[in-house]
Amino acid sequence: MFKRLNRTNEPTVTITIEDRQVEVPGSDSVAAALLKTGILANRTTPVSGAERGPYCMMGTCFECLVEIDGVANQQACQTQVRQGMNVAVQKGLRDIEP
């Protein structure tokens, strides 16, 4: 569905996705990095446990929620990757931090 533009000189960053280190372009969103690494489902629903993944890629649907650096409910499509970031699939309901 998505086609990456050929940018040969773009700097990359190393992030950890589900305990696996991957190198991605520094301009990518977390959602793009997940899709690039083959992770299509980045969360499960709290009621049925159904898998969900990035859908709108512009922040309106909230289907791309993940845990980033230990903080749950982060929109993967609205978060740019950064060196050393740790991303985890979000399973079920998470509390919102005050």
C-alpha positions as MATLAB code, in Angstrom:
seq = 'MFKRLNRTNEPTVTITIEDRQVEVPGSDSVAAALLKTGILANRTTPVSGAERGPYCMMGTCFECLVEIDGVANQQACQTQVRQGMNVAVQKGLRDIEP';
ca = [
       0.000    0.000    0.000;
       2.807    2.419    0.835;
       5.777    3.114   -1.373;
       8.931    4.601    0.094;
      10.573    7.429   -1.796;
      14.148    6.653   -2.737;
      16.160    8.950   -0.462;
      19.687    7.608   -0.429;
      21.301   10.277    1.772;
      18.715   10.350    4.535;
      20.153    9.767    8.029;
      18.844    6.770    9.942;
      18.194    6.072   13.625;
      18.150    2.807   15.546;
      15.014    2.078   17.550;
      13.775   -0.985   19.395;
      10.439   -2.476   18.340;
       9.223   -5.409   20.427;
      12.754   -6.104   21.748;
      14.227   -6.057   18.215;
      16.577   -3.298   17.104;
      15.806   -1.862   13.673;
      17.329    0.931   11.630;
      14.828    3.316   10.033;
      14.952    6.714    8.318;
      14.996    9.505   10.899;
      12.066   11.245    9.219;
       9.713    8.256    9.641;
       6.795    8.171   12.016;
       6.616    5.276   14.463;
       3.669    3.915   12.437;
       5.763    3.917    9.235;
       8.577    2.143   11.095;
       6.152   -0.502   12.363;
       4.802   -1.108    8.869;
       8.320   -1.183    7.410;
       9.331   -3.919    9.849;
       6.243   -5.996    9.061;
       4.247   -5.263   12.208;
       0.730   -4.664   10.915;
      -1.087   -4.927   14.264;
       0.261   -2.555   16.886;
      -2.471   -2.970   19.490;
      -5.372   -5.168   20.566;
      -8.810   -3.920   21.574;
      -9.750   -4.059   25.253;
     -13.140   -5.746   24.656;
     -12.571   -8.505   22.102;
      -8.795   -8.595   21.797;
      -9.055   -7.916   18.050;
      -5.894   -6.663   16.413;
      -5.679   -3.093   15.147;
      -3.088   -1.233   13.096;
      -2.420    2.150   11.529;
      -5.399    3.190    9.431;
      -5.672    6.898    8.640;
      -1.986    7.816    9.179;
      -3.006   11.375   10.127;
      -4.075   11.143   13.780;
      -7.851   11.007   13.618;
      -8.711    7.315   14.082;
      -6.498    6.398   17.099;
      -6.054    2.842   15.776;
      -2.256    3.159   15.942;
      -1.870    3.458   19.726;
       1.381    1.971   21.033;
       3.586    2.114   24.089;
       6.635    4.336   23.559;
       9.396    4.386   26.161;
       7.019    2.908   28.734;
       4.207    5.421   28.113;
       0.986    3.868   26.780;
      -1.618    5.353   24.413;
       0.853    7.132   22.123;
      -0.271    7.747   18.542;
       2.318    6.038   16.364;
       1.363    8.012   13.250;
       1.912   11.334   15.023;
       5.229   10.480   16.662;
       8.518   10.812   14.799;
      11.144    8.169   15.504;
      14.204    9.187   17.495;
      17.453    7.451   18.344;
      17.075    4.848   21.108;
      13.268    4.903   21.185;
      11.628    1.754   22.581;
       8.269    0.801   20.999;
       5.976   -1.976   22.230;
       2.677   -3.334   20.948;
      -0.150   -2.247   23.225;
      -2.314   -5.095   24.465;
      -5.776   -4.300   25.781;
      -6.840   -1.370   27.916;
      -4.230    1.020   29.280;
      -4.670    3.687   31.899;
      -4.183    7.311   30.952;
      -1.449    8.922   33.013;
      -2.545   12.014   34.964;
];
